[in-house]
Amino acid sequence: MPEESVRPLERGLAVLRALAVAEQVRAGDLVRATGLARSTVDRVVATLVRLGYVREQGQELHLTPRLMELGNAYLAASGLSGEVAARTARLADDLDESVSLAVPDGNGVRFVTQAARRRAMSVAFRIGDLLPAERCAPGALFAAEWDETAWAAWRARVAADPEGSAFPALPPGPASPPPDLADRVERSRVTGWALDDQLIEPGLIATAVPVRDAAGRVRYALSAVSHTSRHTAQGLAELVLPRLREEAAHLESLPPATSPYGTSELTLGQPVHTVDAKAELGPDFLQSLARGLAVLRALGRAHGDGLPLTAIAAATGLPRATARRCLHTLELEGYAAHDGRLYRPLPRILELGFARLSRLGFADIAEPHLRQLTGRVHQSASVTVLDGTDILYVARAATVRVMSVHITLGTRFPAYPTAMGRVLLSGLPEADRARLLKAAPPRSLTRRTVTDPAELHRVLERATADGYATADEELEEGLRSVAVPVKDAAGRVVAALNVAQHAGTAPLDETIGVLLPALRETAAAIEADLHTAARFNGALMPWRT
């Protein structure tokens, strides 16, 4: 590699790529996948754990939702605003079909926005999935702009890997040879759109139209995806093309995202500082890797044409020379590019675990934190959401004790006599809260259940003010619970986290004093992961009922 490359950053990226393609990974698997020495892998893993990108569970290594902040950096810089995501979702509703936005990535197609329809037979790609250009509708639109060098690279790739084994998103098993890509490109030039008639797998069909930038280049491909049990390929095209074209025209009319960084004084906002843990972890911590990943995150500010080196150095707190070496390495690895003095991130960043992590549900995000909480307080912990007038258990970590609270996922209880229900009710607008309580008037479940409307109103107001709620033998004799809210990035209460235990002889205040700090720390950790994972992933929203 060139002298200026940062070897620890190269090695860290190689380890992240290996972690992103396997379900269960141990350090020995990473040694075989990357060709790195075991000692090097151990140091890289220790650094990624310290940065919060990897979690150790026994001998297995798991990517964490926090890693998605790297992919978020590319998505933010690419101009994918909340308005674009919302319009994609509305278009999926209008068409009653899944809708995707994709960008070119080499001679592949990378998905960056997804609005899926919820059906037993659903068709969807994950944000970050990469498909070969010859096996999908957007590929013909992007290939129309290839030069001879790009076509030669594509032909070499197909010759070396005709089965597409380098594309994990492709379904396993043999596939029929796709139609000639050059012919499909010429047809798309004539018609202005492209068709996927079961190119990826039998039954899957799609229609795509281009979304162009101000220079007339294809910036995105907007696709509607369905299956042959609903439409023929041509029938889908006839159904969706008018709306796809209308939406593409609107996306083209949106003002381009512009960088807030000019050539003079820079206002950087919240810094993206590097982690300085060398003194704490010594030789096991690869500070060059941490700095390189901080530079990659900082590229998320590179709206429009890109970001100058001075802005990246200021955002990360790094010397210009160090930031430049990191950028050079990221360019060599295919994660960044520069045009003159401006640097920008590339869609290949999404291969660093984004597709795998984007399929996580809310329970998947919460459960590791629940396990840590359970290990800390030695009591079972749960997360619920509000479903009508009930709470619904969606995640749980249980302890094994002689006397323990036994609740399974999917269990429902009335909201009003439970600590989690009170947290959830207190997060509602008062009119909604009153409507739910009127729909299911409180009744006594134990001698201590609060049923008086005025008293229950005071309990809920206190929960709002205190940021937590309790229920002491109100749902069941001997059962005591303390709960805190889990909030989305807008500050709305979307779930509740609790620890429940036998009331025993200790006063309630003592139980609160023991449990509340741990509950609040756990809720904050869940929220941090949730906010990162949901930033560009609307699929995480359905837990909110």
Secondary structure, 3 states (H helix, E strand, C coil): CCCCCCHHHHHHHHHHHHHHCCCCECHHHHHHHHCCCHHHHHHHHHHHHHHCCEEEECCEEEECHHHHHHHHHHHHHCCCCHHHHHHHHHHHHHHCCEEEEEEEECCEEEEEEEECCCCCCCCCCCCCCEEEHHHCHHHHHHHCCCCHHHHHHHHHHHHHCCCCCCCCCCCCCCCCCCCCHHHHHHHHHHHCCEEEECCCCCCEEEEEEEEECCCCCEEEEEEEEEECCCCCHHHHHHHHHHHHHHHHHHHHHCCCCCCCCCCCCCCCCCCCCCCCCHHHHHHHCCHHHHHHHHHHHHHHHCCCCCEEHHHHHHHHCCCHHHHHHHHHHHHHCCCEEEECCEEEECHHHHHCCHHHHHCCCHHHHHHHHHHHHHHHHCCCEEEEEEECCEEEEEEEECCCCCCCCCCCCCCEEECCCCHHHHHHHHCCCHHHHHHHHHHCCCCCCCCCCCCCHHHHHHHHHHHHHHCCEEEECCCCCCEEEEEEEEECCCCCEEEEEEEEEECCCCCHHHHHHHHHHHHHHHHHHHHHHHHHHHCCCHHHHHHCC
